[in-house]
Amino acid sequence: MPEQLEFAGQTALVTGGGGGFGRAISTTLAAGGAHICVVDINADAASATAKAVTDAGWSASIHVCDLTDAEAVQQLIGDVVAAHGRLDIAVNNAGIGGAMVPLGEYPVETWHRVLDINLSSVFYCLRAELVAMSADGKGGSIINTASIMAEVAMPTIGPYVATKHAVNGLTKAAAVEYGPHGIRVNAVAPSFSRVGFTAESITDDSAWDAMAGQHALGRSANPQDIAGAVAWLASDASGFVTGDLIKVDGGFTAV
Ligand SMILES: NC(=O)c1ccc[n+]([C@@H]2O[C@H](COP(=O)([O-])OP(=O)(O)OC[C@H]3O[C@@H](n4cnc5c(N)ncnc54)[C@H](O)[C@@H]3O)[C@@H](O)[C@H]2O)c1
């Protein structure tokens, strides 16, 4: 691993750490030397990621938290700083897809659920992380997992598209406000990957084959593609990059 991708002595928090992308991000940052705080509402999933990290000889702790609870998020970040001295890297990655129906039929309850998890939870995390990282003047790097749906749209997932566009805006707002405190805030925009809620929603092999063909590189994303971009954004190698949305989409939006 190049020297600038080393995270020795650093503490990294990964939300949705039990999921497809979260596990790859956790193991990648851990391989660089960071202690990983694996955050998830699903205790079994968080434990499995922590086990993958520690089985490889790296360091992780498990934090079961419902990120839609603003007070619980404040407590979470406070606990992390108390246990590890500071927070260096935060990856706000937890998310859900919601229903797949046209906007005219979209259930209001599901709209609120998608906003709570995909947008409000990112705000709750950001507000606590920004304060924690600026408290000792050392700054840090925050990466939000958006989606190519932060730039384009597709039918039946309107609320998801809206939240990911909003995450892009929130990323820029945080970057502008906290750049002077040495905190960089960026987002990644993955295309489709057959993991987690996406794999559960799209089960048809032929649909995945068709989607692969829509990528310039002829395949959909795998979690390690996303983890590589996140690690770069977390590292000093991207030290002059902030407020950006980095597409990790195999050319999907270029085709
Ligand atoms: N898989 C894809 O095709 C794809 C594409 C673009 C963007 N994304 C984004 O990547 C991120 C990770 O998705 P994934 O594909 O790894 O899905 P995933 O379902 O495998 O992981 C999501 C994780 O978030 C956790 N989570 C959900 N609600 C939570 C809550 N209230 N509090 C705490 N944790 C909660 C889940 O338990 C799960 O472990 C999401 O933000 C998603 O929108 C995914």
The ligand as a MOL file (V3000), in Angstrom:
LIG
                    3D

  0  0  0     0  0            999 V3000
M  V30 BEGIN CTAB
M  V30 COUNTS 44 48 0 0 0
M  V30 BEGIN ATOM
M  V30 1 N -25.5020 -1.4890 -3.9680 0
M  V30 2 C -25.6650 -0.5360 -4.8840 0
M  V30 3 O -25.9560 -0.8180 -6.0730 0
M  V30 4 C -25.4910 0.9090 -4.5110 0
M  V30 5 C -25.2920 1.8430 -5.5490 0
M  V30 6 C -25.0970 3.1780 -5.2330 0
M  V30 7 C -25.1060 3.5890 -3.9280 0
M  V30 8 N -25.3150 2.6710 -2.9320 0 CHG=1
M  V30 9 C -25.3130 3.1830 -1.5640 0
M  V30 10 O -24.3010 2.5170 -0.8380 0
M  V30 11 C -24.6330 2.4990 0.5570 0
M  V30 12 C -24.4450 1.0970 1.0920 0
M  V30 13 O -25.3220 0.2460 0.4080 0
M  V30 14 P -25.0510 -1.3290 0.2060 0
M  V30 15 O -25.2490 -1.5980 -1.2300 0
M  V30 16 O -23.8200 -1.7290 0.8890 0 CHG=-1
M  V30 17 O -26.3580 -1.8970 0.9390 0
M  V30 18 P -26.5240 -2.8450 2.2240 0
M  V30 19 O -27.9880 -3.0640 2.3450 0
M  V30 20 O -25.6540 -4.0430 2.0610 0
M  V30 21 O -25.9510 -1.9800 3.4120 0
M  V30 22 C -26.6700 -0.9520 4.0620 0
M  V30 23 C -26.4260 -1.0900 5.5580 0
M  V30 24 O -27.0480 0.0090 6.2230 0
M  V30 25 C -27.6050 -0.4940 7.4320 0
M  V30 26 N -28.6830 0.3860 7.9060 0
M  V30 27 C -29.9000 0.5710 7.3350 0
M  V30 28 N -30.6450 1.3930 8.0920 0
M  V30 29 C -29.8910 1.7490 9.1530 0
M  V30 30 C -30.1190 2.5730 10.2890 0
M  V30 31 N -31.2970 3.2050 10.4890 0
M  V30 32 N -29.1250 2.7170 11.1910 0
M  V30 33 C -27.9470 2.0700 11.0180 0
M  V30 34 N -27.6890 1.2710 9.9670 0
M  V30 35 C -28.6510 1.1160 9.0400 0
M  V30 36 C -28.1400 -1.8720 7.0560 0
M  V30 37 O -28.3410 -2.6930 8.1960 0
M  V30 38 C -27.0410 -2.3820 6.1210 0
M  V30 39 O -26.0550 -3.1340 6.8120 0
M  V30 40 C -26.0670 3.0400 0.6510 0
M  V30 41 O -26.0330 4.3950 1.0480 0
M  V30 42 C -26.5750 2.9250 -0.7830 0
M  V30 43 O -27.5760 3.8660 -1.0630 0
M  V30 44 C -25.4940 1.3420 -3.1960 0
M  V30 END ATOM
M  V30 BEGIN BOND
M  V30 1 1 1 2
M  V30 2 2 2 3
M  V30 3 1 2 4
M  V30 4 1 4 5
M  V30 5 2 4 44
M  V30 6 2 5 6
M  V30 7 1 6 7
M  V30 8 2 7 8
M  V30 9 1 8 9
M  V30 10 1 8 44
M  V30 11 1 9 10
M  V30 12 1 9 42
M  V30 13 1 10 11
M  V30 14 1 11 12
M  V30 15 1 11 40
M  V30 16 1 12 13
M  V30 17 1 13 14
M  V30 18 2 14 15
M  V30 19 1 14 16
M  V30 20 1 14 17
M  V30 21 1 17 18
M  V30 22 2 18 19
M  V30 23 1 18 20
M  V30 24 1 18 21
M  V30 25 1 21 22
M  V30 26 1 22 23
M  V30 27 1 23 24
M  V30 28 1 23 38
M  V30 29 1 24 25
M  V30 30 1 25 26
M  V30 31 1 25 36
M  V30 32 1 26 27
M  V30 33 1 26 35
M  V30 34 2 27 28
M  V30 35 1 28 29
M  V30 36 1 29 30
M  V30 37 2 29 35
M  V30 38 1 30 31
M  V30 39 2 30 32
M  V30 40 1 32 33
M  V30 41 2 33 34
M  V30 42 1 34 35
M  V30 43 1 36 37
M  V30 44 1 36 38
M  V30 45 1 38 39
M  V30 46 1 40 41
M  V30 47 1 40 42
M  V30 48 1 42 43
M  V30 END BOND
M  V30 END CTAB
M  END
